[in-house]
Amino acid sequence: MMTTALLQTDLGSLPLAARGKVRDIYALNEKQLLFIASDRISAFDHILGSGIPDKGRILTQLSLFWFEFLKDTVKNHLVTSDTRQFPSQLQPYVTQLEGRSMLVKRAEMFPVECVVRGYLSGSGWKDYQQTGAVCGIKLPTGLRESDRLPEPIFTPAAKNNVGHDENISFAQMVNTVGQRPAEDLRALTFAIYERAGKHAASKGLILADTKFEFGLIDGEITLADEVLTPDSSRYWPAETYNPGGAQPSFDKQYVRDYLESIHWNKQAPAPALPDEVVTRTREKYLEAFHLITGRTSLT
């Protein structure tokens, strides 16, 4: 039986530090934050009128899997996801928190998203068609949509908190965060992508591209936020991979297709979704979870 979607959290007097398209972040104290992944879903920069039941749990459990998998490659900000170990002030809200929340260390976040692309897709494909390059990185001529790139490329984006993040060059990133941090972040991004890509391949998946967020904790670069989920990454089934067009993916494809079919003007208010689209989208998120983690249950 499908659970009811959690669209918004309410933790009483606990201060809400930020509310994003999916996550609610609460300030616990000077050193710790509480991350909660809701079941909200967005498309075309708008939060839709319907949620996807269990989506927040799926995203959280996937991030937890990858934090553990990558712990020898990069430190992360997780303190615990066990609600029994949460502070007493959170215990009255456990039903909202179970399976979808993480107690994390506060980090001094870098104002860039670290994007790595191994395949030519999405905005990268559009850029390539117009310029023969992706974010200023020149690529061979004659590449098709969804082709594997000769080698992965690093295409950072500036977090502007208004609409889409803005693609920037590596030189611009250096100007923003400094030469050494930029080089370290790029190297870490490639290292994580390589490890994660090999794991995904062993599960029959292609990790086409992904993005990471990093911060400093005690002066050390630390992986934060969500990691390698279908919301932050493009996964394709390897067995049906066929370059020369768009590939089926494990994200919001059904949602975007539906919204295009009803000719929504992409202005507020965003429409609600039919039950069939909600169900099929939930199934794709669950399928990604099962394939990546090897687990059959979210609990």
Backbone torsions as a table, in degrees:
resi	resn	phi	psi	omega
1	MET	NA	132.9	-177.6
2	MET	-76.1	136.8	178.4
3	THR	-78.8	167.1	176.2
4	THR	-80.3	140.3	-179.2
5	ALA	-70.4	136.6	174.4
6	LEU	-94.0	108.7	-175.5
7	LEU	-92.8	-28.3	-178.6
8	GLN	-152.2	137.9	179.7
9	THR	-93.5	157.6	176.8
10	ASP	-144.1	105.8	-178.7
11	LEU	-109.1	39.6	175.1
12	GLY	62.8	-126.1	-174.6
13	SER	-86.7	-0.6	179.9
14	LEU	-64.8	129.7	-174.8
15	PRO	-66.4	129.1	174.6
16	LEU	-83.4	115.3	-177.6
17	ALA	-82.2	-34.8	-179.2
18	ALA	-163.4	149.0	173.1
19	ARG	-131.0	111.2	-179.7
20	GLY	-95.5	-165.2	179.7
21	LYS	-65.5	-31.4	-179.5
22	VAL	-122.3	-44.5	-171.0
23	ARG	-94.2	142.3	168.1
24	ASP	-107.2	129.2	-178.1
25	ILE	-118.9	124.7	-178.9
26	TYR	-111.6	144.0	178.7
27	ALA	-89.7	114.2	178.3
28	LEU	-86.1	-48.2	179.8
29	ASN	-161.9	-168.4	-175.8
30	GLU	-69.3	-18.8	-174.5
31	LYS	-112.9	-13.4	-173.7
32	GLN	-134.3	147.7	174.1
33	LEU	-123.8	159.1	173.2
34	LEU	-113.0	119.1	176.5
35	PHE	-98.6	129.3	175.6
36	ILE	-126.8	126.0	177.0
37	ALA	-94.1	114.0	178.1
38	SER	-79.1	-176.9	176.5
39	ASP	-101.0	15.7	176.8
40	ARG	-64.4	150.7	174.3
41	ILE	-134.9	140.4	-179.1
42	SER	-119.6	156.0	173.5
43	ALA	-153.3	140.3	-179.9
44	PHE	53.0	39.3	174.9
45	ASP	69.2	20.4	176.3
46	HIS	-129.6	139.3	173.3
47	ILE	-78.6	128.9	-174.2
48	LEU	-81.0	164.6	-177.2
49	GLY	-74.6	-12.7	177.8
50	SER	-117.2	150.0	172.1
51	GLY	-102.9	173.0	176.3
52	ILE	-112.4	106.4	-176.2
53	PRO	-52.5	134.4	178.1
54	ASP	75.2	-1.7	-178.9
55	LYS	-57.6	-43.2	180.0
56	GLY	-62.7	-38.3	177.1
57	ARG	-65.7	-42.1	-179.6
58	ILE	-62.2	-47.2	-179.5
59	LEU	-61.6	-43.0	-179.0
60	THR	-65.6	-46.6	-178.5
61	GLN	-65.8	-33.9	175.4
62	LEU	-67.1	-44.4	177.7
63	SER	-60.1	-41.7	178.7
64	LEU	-62.5	-40.7	177.2
65	PHE	-58.9	-47.6	-176.0
66	TRP	-72.3	-34.7	174.5
67	PHE	-56.5	-45.4	179.5
68	GLU	-66.7	-45.1	-177.9
69	PHE	-61.2	-35.5	-172.9
70	LEU	-99.5	6.9	-171.5
71	LYS	-61.1	-24.5	177.6
72	ASP	-85.6	-7.8	180.0
73	THR	-99.4	-39.5	-176.1
74	VAL	-154.1	142.9	175.0
75	LYS	-73.1	154.3	177.8
76	ASN	-129.9	173.2	-171.8
77	HIS	-93.0	3.7	-175.0
78	LEU	-69.0	133.1	169.4
79	VAL	-97.9	-57.6	175.7
80	THR	-163.8	152.9	171.9
81	SER	-113.7	3.4	180.0
82	ASP	-82.4	108.5	-175.5
83	THR	-62.2	-21.5	177.9
84	ARG	-67.5	-21.9	179.5
85	GLN	-97.8	1.6	178.0
86	PHE	-71.2	155.1	178.0
87	PRO	-57.4	155.7	-176.3
88	SER	-58.3	-31.6	-178.1
89	GLN	-64.6	-18.7	-179.2
90	LEU	-94.6	-13.0	-173.5
91	GLN	-60.4	-34.4	178.1
92	PRO	-64.5	-13.2	-173.8
93	TYR	-112.4	17.9	-173.6
94	VAL	-57.5	-35.2	-179.4
95	THR	-61.4	-32.2	175.9
96	GLN	-76.9	-27.0	-169.7
97	LEU	-95.2	-26.0	-170.9
98	GLU	-57.7	121.5	173.8
99	GLY	82.0	-12.0	-174.7
100	ARG	-125.7	11.9	-175.4
101	SER	-129.8	155.9	177.6
102	MET	-139.7	132.4	169.9
103	LEU	-87.1	123.1	-173.5
104	VAL	-131.1	159.0	174.3
105	LYS	-78.4	141.9	173.3
106	ARG	-66.5	139.1	177.4
107	ALA	-127.4	152.1	171.1
108	GLU	-84.7	98.9	-168.5
109	MET	-76.0	140.1	171.6
110	PHE	-73.3	137.9	-175.7
111	PRO	-81.7	35.4	178.7
112	VAL	-137.7	149.1	168.5
113	GLU	-97.5	135.6	-178.5
114	CYS	-97.4	103.0	-174.3
115	VAL	-103.2	134.2	175.7
116	VAL	-127.0	136.1	-178.1
117	ARG	-124.5	126.2	175.8
118	GLY	-105.9	-13.0	-177.7
119	TYR	-136.6	158.1	-174.9
120	LEU	-93.5	102.3	-174.5
121	SER	-153.5	168.6	174.1
122	GLY	59.5	-137.1	-179.1
123	SER	-65.3	-26.8	177.3
124	GLY	-63.8	-41.5	178.0
125	TRP	-64.5	-42.9	178.7
126	LYS	-62.1	-42.7	179.3
127	ASP	-62.3	-44.9	-178.4
128	TYR	-62.2	-41.0	-180.0
129	GLN	-61.4	-34.5	-176.3
130	GLN	-85.5	-35.1	-169.7
131	THR	-124.3	-11.7	-174.2
132	GLY	74.7	10.7	-178.7
133	ALA	-140.7	165.6	172.7
134	VAL	-123.3	115.3	-178.3
135	CYS	53.2	39.6	177.5
136	GLY	84.6	-4.6	178.9
137	ILE	-91.5	112.7	-176.4
138	LYS	-67.1	135.7	-179.6
139	LEU	-121.5	161.2	178.0
140	PRO	-58.7	151.1	176.6
141	THR	-75.2	158.7	173.4
142	GLY	82.9	8.8	178.3
143	LEU	-72.6	147.0	177.9
144	ARG	-102.4	161.5	174.2
145	GLU	-57.2	133.5	178.4
146	SER	77.2	4.5	175.2
147	ASP	-62.7	146.9	171.8
148	ARG	-72.5	135.8	179.3
149	LEU	-76.5	153.6	178.3
150	PRO	-53.5	-36.3	172.4
151	GLU	-155.9	154.5	-179.5
152	PRO	-59.1	149.4	178.5
153	ILE	-121.9	149.6	-178.9
154	PHE	-103.2	118.4	-175.9
155	THR	-130.2	82.8	-175.4
156	PRO	-65.1	160.7	177.6
157	ALA	-134.8	141.2	177.4
158	ALA	-83.3	134.2	177.9
159	LYS	-85.1	108.3	-177.3
160	ASN	-105.8	-4.6	176.7
161	ASN	61.5	12.4	176.8
162	VAL	-132.6	106.0	179.7
163	GLY	66.2	-141.5	-177.9
164	HIS	-70.5	146.7	170.2
165	ASP	-69.1	153.2	-173.3
166	GLU	-101.8	122.0	176.1
167	ASN	-62.5	135.6	178.7
168	ILE	-132.3	161.2	176.8
169	SER	-79.0	165.1	176.4
170	PHE	-63.3	-35.2	178.7
171	ALA	-62.6	-39.5	176.8
172	GLN	-65.7	-37.3	177.7
173	MET	-63.7	-41.1	177.4
174	VAL	-59.9	-41.9	179.0
175	ASN	-64.3	-28.5	-177.4
176	THR	-82.9	-46.1	-171.9
177	VAL	-113.5	-12.7	-178.2
178	GLY	105.0	154.2	-175.2
179	GLN	-62.1	-53.2	-175.3
180	ARG	-65.4	-48.5	177.5
181	PRO	-58.9	-39.2	-179.8
182	ALA	-63.2	-43.5	178.7
183	GLU	-65.5	-40.6	179.1
184	ASP	-65.7	-41.7	179.7
185	LEU	-65.6	-40.2	177.9
186	ARG	-63.7	-44.9	-179.9
187	ALA	-63.5	-41.9	178.1
188	LEU	-64.5	-40.8	179.5
189	THR	-60.2	-46.1	178.5
190	PHE	-63.8	-41.4	-178.4
191	ALA	-63.8	-43.5	179.6
192	ILE	-65.6	-43.8	-179.0
193	TYR	-60.9	-41.1	-180.0
194	GLU	-63.6	-46.9	-180.0
195	ARG	-64.5	-47.2	-178.1
196	ALA	-66.2	-38.5	-179.9
197	GLY	-62.8	-38.1	177.8
198	LYS	-66.8	-40.8	177.9
199	HIS	-64.8	-45.6	179.4
200	ALA	-59.1	-43.1	180.0
201	ALA	-60.4	-36.6	179.9
202	SER	-68.3	-15.3	179.5
203	LYS	-106.0	10.3	177.8
204	GLY	82.8	21.9	-177.8
205	LEU	-121.6	147.3	170.0
206	ILE	-103.1	125.4	173.9
207	LEU	-93.2	95.7	-172.5
208	ALA	-71.9	-43.4	177.9
209	ASP	-161.6	164.7	-179.9
210	THR	-162.4	169.4	177.2
211	LYS	-137.3	147.1	-179.6
212	PHE	-126.7	155.1	171.6
213	GLU	-122.7	137.0	-178.4
214	PHE	-126.3	155.9	173.6
215	GLY	-144.2	177.2	176.0
216	LEU	-105.5	129.1	171.2
217	ILE	-125.9	118.5	-175.1
218	ASP	53.9	37.6	176.0
219	GLY	79.5	3.2	-176.1
220	GLU	-112.5	136.1	179.2
221	ILE	-64.4	130.0	-172.3
222	THR	-134.8	135.2	177.1
223	LEU	-76.4	133.4	-174.0
224	ALA	-136.9	175.1	176.0
225	ASP	66.5	-146.9	179.4
226	GLU	-88.4	156.6	-174.6
227	VAL	-137.1	121.0	170.3
228	LEU	54.4	38.2	174.1
229	THR	-92.4	166.7	176.1
230	PRO	-63.6	-17.1	176.3
231	ASP	-79.2	-25.0	-176.9
232	SER	-113.4	1.7	-173.3
233	SER	-142.5	154.8	176.8
234	ARG	-107.8	107.2	177.3
235	TYR	-105.0	136.1	175.1
236	TRP	-123.1	145.8	172.3
237	PRO	-69.8	126.5	-175.5
238	ALA	-65.9	-34.4	-173.1
239	GLU	-68.8	-20.9	179.5
240	THR	-110.1	10.3	-178.0
241	TYR	-61.0	125.7	-176.4
242	ASN	-150.1	87.8	-176.5
243	PRO	-60.8	154.8	-176.2
244	GLY	118.7	2.3	178.3
245	GLY	-173.9	-178.0	178.1
246	ALA	-68.4	151.2	-179.7
247	GLN	-109.5	149.3	172.3
248	PRO	-63.5	140.7	-175.6
249	SER	-132.6	174.1	-174.7
250	PHE	-105.7	44.6	-177.0
251	ASP	-131.5	-125.7	-171.8
252	LYS	-97.9	25.8	-173.8
253	GLN	-56.3	-45.7	-179.8
254	TYR	-63.0	-37.1	-179.8
255	VAL	-66.0	-48.9	-179.5
256	ARG	-62.4	-42.6	-179.8
257	ASP	-61.0	-42.2	179.5
258	TYR	-64.1	-45.3	-177.6
259	LEU	-64.0	-35.4	176.2
260	GLU	-68.7	-36.3	-176.4
261	SER	-67.7	-27.7	-179.4
262	ILE	-94.9	3.2	176.4
263	HIS	56.8	40.1	175.2
264	TRP	-61.2	138.8	-176.5
265	ASN	-79.4	3.4	177.0
266	LYS	62.6	31.3	174.0
267	GLN	-119.8	154.1	177.1
268	ALA	-66.8	148.7	-1.3
269	PRO	-80.2	145.8	178.8
270	ALA	-76.2	144.3	-177.7
271	PRO	-74.6	163.4	169.6
272	ALA	-83.7	165.4	-177.1
273	LEU	-106.5	145.3	173.3
274	PRO	-65.4	155.1	-178.1
275	ASP	-56.0	-38.6	-177.6
276	GLU	-63.2	-41.3	179.5
277	VAL	-67.7	-40.4	176.4
278	VAL	-60.0	-48.1	-177.5
279	THR	-62.8	-45.8	-177.3
280	ARG	-68.6	-36.3	177.9
281	THR	-66.8	-43.4	176.6
282	ARG	-58.4	-41.6	-179.7
283	GLU	-62.7	-37.1	179.0
284	LYS	-68.3	-41.8	176.1
285	TYR	-61.6	-44.0	179.4
286	LEU	-64.0	-39.6	179.6
287	GLU	-62.2	-42.9	177.2
288	ALA	-60.3	-44.2	178.8
289	PHE	-59.1	-48.6	-178.1
290	HIS	-62.2	-44.4	-177.6
291	LEU	-65.8	-46.0	-174.5
292	ILE	-70.6	-44.2	-173.5
293	THR	-91.3	-21.6	-174.4
294	GLY	76.2	4.9	-179.1
295	ARG	-94.0	146.8	-179.4
296	THR	-97.4	-11.9	-176.3
297	SER	-133.7	150.0	177.6
298	LEU	-77.8	-14.7	-177.7
299	THR	-97.7	NA	NA
